[in-house]
Every structure is written in C-alpha cells, then in structure tokens.
Amino acid sequence: MKKNYLRIVFVILIFFCFVFLIYNNFFNKEKVIISETNTVEEEIYNSNIIKDVKYTSVDVKGNKYEITASKGEIDFSNTNIIFLTDVNAIIILADLNTIKISSSFGKYNTNNLDTIFSKNVLIKYLDNRITGGYLDFSPERNSMIISKNVIYNNPKNILKSDVVEIDLKTKDTKIYMHENTKKVRIKSKK
C-alpha cells in the first residue's frame, strides 16, 4: 500500500514538472529592460534548468533510489532525460545493502531509472571503494559498468583496470582491460 502511494506521488510530481516545463516552453516570458540610455531591450527567458534536484523512487524489486543534484536540465527532445550537475545517489538494495555514488555530471532517465554518471565517479559499497571516469548504472539490466581509469579499492587489495562490471542481482563482478595485451594490475595491502 505504501509503495503504491509513493509511486502515485512520484508520478504526480513528474506530471506537474512536465506541465510546468511545457508551459514555460510554449509561453515564453518576456521581460522589458530599460537601459541607461533609455532604449528598450527585450530579454526572452526560456529555461529548463531546475536547482536542487531530488528524485526518489522504488522499483518493483524493492530497491530504493534517491538521486540529488545541485542542478538539473531537462532535455527538450526527450523530457524523460535530465542532465545533472554535482550528482549524489544512494541506492538501498532490497537486501538492505547500500550503494553510494557521486560524480560531477549525470544523465538520468525518469522512465527506467537508468543513470549515466561521468567525471570524478566515486562508488562506495560495503568495504569497497571504486573510482573511475564513467558509470553506466541500470536497474533494468541489474548492472553497473564502471570504466575509464578504474581503481577498485577494498581492505585487502588495490586493483587498476579499464572496466569493472557488477551484476546487482548476483553480485558477480567482471574486471578486465580493453586490450588483451594489457593486464589488470593488483597490489596487495598486506
């Protein structure tokens, strides 16, 4: 019952955001400014930027998602896509494990919750800390794919690779390099 209520509230919130954006897009606000020389200049405001963005949702598997950003910009060509700045995400999996993600930029899909995190990506999960340049997070595929100068750090090892793929359902992890001639580097902390 509570899940349904949250979903309904989320859908209503998204609906009002889209109505507001469509209204702003088609009914541009015009502002007349009189300059010091008493000439009239017109400025037209047509903005799709939202400050202090926060999205929360729960998927059918019981996983909870919360994404916050200092700024969001809705893509006019696809209003389900929101480009984010200074992104933080908390994912509470159905098994109650928590994943924390931060990055400089993000691309969030409100339909399926898929999120691309880019630049200065940091992932914290249990005792693991992963940094990289790019993260493709997909609840729909049950996967996280981290790439670009990946450093995987846990209490026992430091690992450097091109790509780390994590299956969110099974927790299986694949770590590899793009080129067969290069090797994954592992350094023990002992």
N, C-alpha and C positions, 0 to 999 in steps of 0.2 A: 504494500500500500504506500509506504513512504517512498519507495523507489519510483513508483508511478507519479506521485506528487512532485518529486524532484524533476522528473522528465518533463512533466507538463509545465512547470515553472520555467525550466530551461528553454523549452520550445516557445513559450510566450515571450520570454526575454529576447530570444533571437528574432522572433517575428517583429517586435517593436523596434529593434535595432534596424532591421531591413526597411521597415516603413519609414523610419526617420531618415535613413540614408537615401532612399528613393525620393522622398520629399525634398531633401537638400539637393539632390542631383538634378531634379527636374524643375524646381522652383528656386533658382539661384537667388541669393540675397545680394542686392546691390546697395552699395554704400557710397554716398557722395561726400567727397572731402574737398574742402575749400583750402587752397594753399595760401601761402603768404602773399602771393601776387594776385590774389582774388580770382584766379582762374579755377574752373571747376574740373576736377579729375574724378573719374569713376573707377572704383575698385570692385571687382566681382569676386565673391567668395564662393568657392565650390570645394569643400573639403570633405574627405572621407577618413580623416585621422581621429582616432579615439585615444585619449590619455588614460593611463592607469587601467589597463585592460585586465579582466579576470574572467576566465571560463572554468566552470566546474561541470563535471558530468560523471555518470556511472554507466558502464557498458552492461550488456546482457550477462556477462560472466561475473559481475560483481566487482570489477576493478574500478577504482575511483581515480579521476583525473582532475587536477587543478593546474591551470596554466595562467601565469600572471606576466605582464609586460609593462614597461613604462609607457609604451606607445604601440598602437595597432593601426594599420592602414588596410582598409577593405579593398580588394581587387574589384574594379568596376566590371571587368569582363567575366568574373565569376565571383559572386558575392558570398560564396561559401569559403573562399580563401581569404585569410587575413595575414598580412605581413607584420611581424612583431619585432620590437627592439627591446634589448635588455630583458631577456626571457628567463623565467624560472618555472619549473614544473615539478610537481610532486605526484607520483603515481603510487597509490596504495593498492597492491595486488590483492586478489581475493584471499590468498594465503596469509595476508596481513604483512608481508614484506613490503618495504618502501623503497622506491627509486627516486632519487632527486637529480634533476637535470638543470643546468644553467648554460646559457650561451649569449652571445652578443645579438644574434638575429634568429628569427624563426619564421616558418611558414605553416600556418595552422589551417586544417580543413575541418570546418564545423560539422560536416556531414558524417565523416567516418573517424574523426579524431586523429587521423594521421598528421604527424608533425615533423617538419624538417628543422633541425637545429643547426646553425652554422656559425663559425668563427668562435674560438675560445670555448669549445664544448667541454663541460665537466659533468661526469656522471658518478653518482655515489650510490652504491648498492651493497648493503651489509658491510663487510670489511674491504670491499673493492672500490677502487677509485680509477676511473678511466678518463683520459683526456684525449681530445682529437680536434679536427677541424670541421667535421661534418657528422651528423647523426640523422639517420632516417628511422624514425620511430613509428611503427604501425601496429596498433591494436588489432586491426583487421587481419593482418598476416601473422600476428603474435611474434613480431620480431623487432629487434633493434640492430641496425647495421651502423657501426662506427668506423669512419675512415679518415684518412689524411693525418699522418704523423701520430698514430695511436700509441699511447703509453698506458699500459694496464698495470696497475699497482695493487698488490694485496699484501698481507702481513709476511708472506714468505718470499715473494718474487717481484721483480720489475720486468715487464715484458714490453718490447717495442715491435710493432708490426704495421702493416698497411691497413689491414681490415680486421675487425672483430665483429662477428655475428652472434647474437644471442637470441635463442628461442625463448620467449617469455613464458610459454606454457611448460616446456620440459626442462628449461634452464640449461639446455645443451649449448655449448659455446664452440664456435669455429674461429680459429685465429690463423691468418695467412698473409702472405705477401702477394702483390700483383704479379711479380715476375718470378718464375721458377728458379732462376739463378740466385735470387736473394733469399736469405734465411731470416726467420723470426729470431730476434735476439732476446735471450732470457738471462737475467742476472739474479742470483740468489742473494737474499739479505742476511744470511747467516754468517 
